[in-house]
Amino acid sequence: MKIAFSLVAISLIVKFSQAQQLKSVAYYDGNQKLNGLVTSNAGKKLPGVLILPAWKGIDQEAKDAALALQKQNYIAFIADIYGEGNIPADNASAGKMAGKYKQDYMAYQHRIFLALEQLKKAGAIPDKIAIIGYCFGGTGALEAARANLPVQGVVSIHGGLDKDPSRKNGMLNTKILIENPAEDKGVTPEIMNRMVDELNEGKADWQIITYAYSKHTFTDSRSPDYNEKMAKRAWAHTLLFLNEVLK
């Protein structure tokens, strides 16, 4: 009897694990193959969240976020910005690759657009889609807003907030949440002031939350910067924002 019960328990665990797996999705930008990941609830008609990963490409933090969002009844799709064969091996190569797309921001915006199309193909309701991004992906979330891509909101999580001063500020039609660690050396007071000016000039519906005693990658449990208390608050704020704009 105990053996039979154990077998049933194991079977249920395996089925639950399979249900939580992310599925690979191949798509293209011209001849460049891109390999995204989608949650296993793809195919249902649900609100969708596009996840833009940090500067090394699709990582565990992005995967964890996707699975957590699935539990909240969102279809989540993790974008592949760099493409097959272009995954950075270290911080130096990641910096160069991310820098390329920060400079060629229109190419970045296009890769985000392509990922949004895949999210829609996965069943996401077209007028109930939001974007969240970490680090380099947080910059991408803001670029999506600057491009006025058809989403209801964007969340920039410890993202780079600066842009080329030669770029003019424009209208920002989507809701914007910026989650900024207080001790992020990449976001100086001058950069923050320019960001606020851009948000106001764009007449955006915006909010910036600053997390005390937090360094750059404060939400990543695998990072030495991890701040568990503030990471949990940031995730709660993310879910609150998504619930407002998508449900």
C-alpha positions in Angstrom: 0.0 0.0 0.0 2.8 2.4 0.9 4.6 1.5 -2.3 1.5 2.3 -4.4 1.0 5.6 -2.5 4.7 6.5 -3.2 4.3 5.7 -6.9 1.3 7.9 -7.1 3.1 10.7 -5.3 6.1 10.4 -7.6 3.8 10.4 -10.6 2.1 13.6 -9.5 5.4 15.3 -8.8 6.7 14.4 -12.3 3.5 15.7 -13.9 3.7 18.9 -12.0 7.3 19.3 -12.9 6.5 18.7 -16.6 3.6 21.2 -16.4 6.1 23.9 -15.2 8.7 23.4 -17.9 9.5 26.1 -20.4 9.2 25.2 -24.0 11.7 26.4 -26.6 10.5 28.5 -29.5 12.6 29.2 -32.6 11.9 32.3 -34.6 13.9 34.6 -36.9 15.1 38.1 -37.6 16.0 37.7 -41.3 18.5 34.9 -41.4 19.3 35.1 -37.7 17.8 32.3 -35.7 16.4 33.3 -32.3 15.6 30.9 -29.5 13.0 32.1 -27.0 11.2 30.2 -24.2 7.5 30.1 -23.5 5.6 28.8 -20.5 3.6 25.6 -20.8 0.3 27.3 -20.7 0.9 28.6 -24.2 -2.2 28.2 -26.4 -4.6 29.5 -23.8 -6.2 32.9 -24.1 -4.5 34.7 -21.2 -2.8 38.0 -20.5 0.9 37.9 -21.6 4.2 39.1 -20.2 7.3 39.4 -22.3 10.5 39.0 -20.3 13.7 40.7 -21.5 16.7 39.0 -19.9 19.9 40.6 -18.6 23.1 41.2 -20.6 24.3 37.5 -20.8 21.1 36.4 -22.5 18.4 34.0 -21.2 19.4 33.2 -17.6 17.9 31.5 -14.6 16.4 34.7 -13.2 14.4 35.2 -16.4 13.3 31.5 -16.3 12.3 31.8 -12.6 10.3 34.9 -13.4 8.5 33.1 -16.3 7.5 30.2 -14.1 6.3 32.5 -11.3 4.2 34.5 -13.8 2.7 31.3 -15.1 1.5 30.6 -11.6 -0.2 34.0 -11.7 -2.1 32.9 -14.9 0.0 34.8 -17.4 1.6 33.4 -20.5 5.3 34.4 -20.3 7.7 34.5 -23.2 11.5 35.1 -22.7 13.0 36.9 -25.6 16.3 36.0 -27.3 17.8 39.3 -28.2 21.3 38.2 -29.3 20.4 35.1 -31.4 21.8 31.7 -31.8 25.6 31.6 -31.8 25.9 35.0 -30.1 25.6 34.2 -26.4 28.2 36.1 -24.4 30.6 33.9 -22.5 31.7 36.4 -19.9 31.1 39.9 -18.6 33.4 41.5 -21.2 31.7 40.0 -24.2 28.3 40.7 -22.6 29.2 44.3 -22.2 30.2 44.6 -25.9 27.0 42.8 -27.0 24.7 44.8 -24.9 26.5 48.0 -25.8 25.9 47.2 -29.5 22.2 47.1 -29.0 22.1 50.1 -26.7 23.8 52.1 -29.4 21.7 50.6 -32.2 18.5 51.0 -30.2 16.3 50.5 -33.3 17.7 47.0 -33.7 16.9 46.4 -30.1 13.4 47.6 -30.4 12.9 45.4 -33.5 14.1 42.3 -31.6 11.6 43.2 -28.8 8.8 43.6 -31.4 9.6 40.2 -32.9 9.4 38.6 -29.4 6.1 40.3 -28.8 4.7 38.7 -32.0 5.8 35.3 -30.7 4.0 36.0 -27.4 0.8 36.7 -29.3 1.2 33.5 -31.3 1.5 31.7 -28.0 -2.0 32.8 -27.1 -1.5 36.1 -25.2 -4.5 38.5 -25.6 -3.1 41.3 -27.8 -4.5 44.1 -25.8 -3.4 42.6 -22.5 0.4 42.4 -22.8 3.2 43.9 -20.7 7.0 43.8 -20.7 9.4 43.3 -17.8 13.1 43.4 -18.1 16.2 42.9 -15.9 19.4 44.9 -16.2 20.0 45.2 -20.0 16.5 43.9 -20.4 15.3 46.8 -18.1 16.8 49.1 -20.7 14.9 47.2 -23.3 11.6 47.7 -21.4 12.2 51.4 -21.6 13.1 51.2 -25.3 9.8 49.4 -25.9 8.1 52.3 -24.3 10.1 54.8 -26.3 9.1 52.9 -29.5 5.5 53.0 -28.4 5.2 49.3 -28.9 1.6 48.0 -28.4 1.8 47.0 -24.7 -0.2 48.1 -21.7 2.9 48.6 -19.4 6.6 48.1 -18.9 8.7 47.3 -15.9 12.4 48.2 -15.8 14.1 46.2 -13.0 17.6 47.6 -12.2 17.8 48.7 -15.8 20.1 51.2 -17.4 18.1 54.5 -17.5 20.4 56.6 -19.6 20.1 57.2 -23.4 22.1 59.1 -25.9 21.6 62.8 -25.2 21.2 63.5 -28.9 17.9 61.5 -28.9 14.9 63.7 -28.5 12.3 62.8 -25.9 9.0 61.7 -27.3 5.5 60.8 -26.2 5.4 57.7 -23.9 2.0 56.1 -24.3 2.3 53.1 -22.0 2.4 52.9 -18.2 6.0 52.7 -16.8 7.3 51.3 -13.6 11.0 51.6 -12.8 12.4 49.6 -9.9 15.8 51.1 -9.1 18.3 50.0 -6.5 19.5 52.9 -4.4 23.2 51.9 -4.6 23.3 51.2 -8.4 26.4 53.0 -9.5 25.2 53.0 -13.0 22.3 55.3 -12.2 23.8 58.6 -11.1 21.6 61.5 -9.8 22.1 63.2 -13.2 20.9 60.1 -15.1 17.9 59.8 -12.8 17.0 63.5 -13.3 17.2 63.1 -17.1 14.9 60.0 -16.8 12.3 61.9 -14.8 12.5 64.7 -17.3 11.9 62.3 -20.2 8.9 60.7 -18.4 7.4 64.0 -17.7 8.0 65.4 -21.2 6.5 62.2 -22.6 3.4 62.7 -20.4 3.8 59.1 -19.2 1.8 57.4 -16.4 5.0 56.6 -14.4 6.3 55.5 -11.1 9.8 55.0 -9.8 10.4 52.9 -6.7 13.9 53.0 -5.0 15.0 50.1 -2.9 17.2 50.9 0.1 20.6 49.3 0.7 20.4 47.6 -2.7 23.1 47.3 -5.4 22.7 46.7 -9.1 21.5 43.0 -9.4 19.6 43.0 -6.1 16.8 40.8 -7.4 19.0 37.9 -8.5 19.4 35.3 -5.8 22.6 34.0 -7.5 24.3 37.5 -7.3 26.4 38.8 -4.5 24.2 41.9 -4.7 21.1 39.9 -3.8 18.9 41.6 -1.2 16.2 39.1 -0.3 13.9 41.6 1.5 14.0 44.2 -1.3 13.8 41.5 -4.0 10.6 40.2 -2.5 9.2 43.7 -2.3 10.2 44.4 -5.9 8.4 41.3 -7.1 5.3 42.2 -5.2 5.4 45.6 -6.8 5.8 44.0 -10.2 2.8 41.7 -9.7 0.7 44.7 -8.4 1.6 46.7 -11.5 0.8 43.7 -13.9 -2.5 43.1 -12.1 -3.4 46.8 -12.7 -2.6 47.0 -16.4 -3.5 43.5 -17.5 -6.5 42.3 -15.4 
